[in-house]
Amino acid sequence: MKSYRPLLLALPFAMSLAATEANAAVLIYDDFSGNNADNVNGTTPDTNIYNANTWEADSINYLRADGSLLDEAGDSNNVDRGAFLDVGAGLFATNTTYTVTLDFGQLEQSAIFLGFSDAASITTTSTAQTQGANNFAIRVREFTNDQDVAIWNRVGTVNSQTIVNATMSDFNDASYVVSMTINSNSLTDAEVTINYGGSEQTVNADLSGMQYFYYGVEDAATSTAQGSMGVVNSVTFASVPEPTTATMGFLGLACMLFRRRRN
């Protein structure tokens, strides 16, 4: 009887090593654990490996430190605002896979964006998703007639949306998670993909000048106060390491042993 012991010893090790390497390295993360009464402006994300910069946001408390998005009673302004984190040059590297994850909930007559902008400077009192010549983001939306997940993409002065999934009836629960994958084989023509609810879409984006990581809100009712617009539970930007030569070698060895034992 042929022994499979070498295979049984080598395969778990190879799989364990591959799983360890596959763990994403978190680059930016915030779970917005501040106070509801405070503005997110000036707060520091939980993780930011690039620098010690804080969130920049409008002085009006539309974006709260606990992740709440509020159009306060009596305020009939058009609440299209964003919070920006100035990461600086070199945000993306070539030949790397990144993930961007938005955990949100209780969306009400508004849209939430989470993405990147190459703006040389930002304005906290206007829409986040239209700043810069290149800007792309996850967009989740619950308006009266539109409930969807989409990839938002701005090139030059042209804004576009690629609908990923429009089958949702609402986003009223406490938590929904949408992730976007970025493959930077080319910094000027990277692939940006969202898969949600069994549907998938990919667009191309220019990453070369990206400087800001941001989240933003757009309200549907531009002339009336609507109170709560939703909650951003957390935002995450991470890189996914490629398997190393050692991992591939162990997996190859396991396959060779398996073939030899079968012959």
C-alpha angles and dihedrals in degrees: 000000000000117000120235092186096110090050093048090051097046101040100059090048092051092047092048092050091048092049091050092051092046092062109112119245107229111228101172128011136163130171094183098233095167129113122289091229093058130082118241087228110112096013121128122234117240091244130021114152093182102064145321096269121139133220114281115211142151115288089235108089099245092123110047130202091245092057095260118144110210136182096192123223111270093022110111096173121131099261102212102141143140144199114225133200113200103219096168131216121336097041092147131038126205123259093020133124117223133185127206116195129192120193109189142148150176093046112184124182092327146089129233124209129196119181151084140298134193093208113147087219133001137226115216094196097064140051115308096206095060098052120108133017090270121036130153133172151154108268123196117182140186112180125151094272101016127066112162153128115235146163110246115208131179121188116178104320096332119103120197138175127206110201112222100178130359099172098100119112094200145334097229099130123098097252139027124163125210122177131194123202121211121195109193101194083135120024091207096045108028124164116243116192136181123187114189132160092354094307125107135192133178131198132176123244139182109239098172099099101030113141109154132062109199148167122204145175133222120193124215096211105064098176105039135057112250104180114217115029098178145289132267103211096183144336125212134187115185142162123228113216119226116239111271127235090256092056093048089048093054091047090050091050091051091051092049092051090049092052093047093051091051094051 
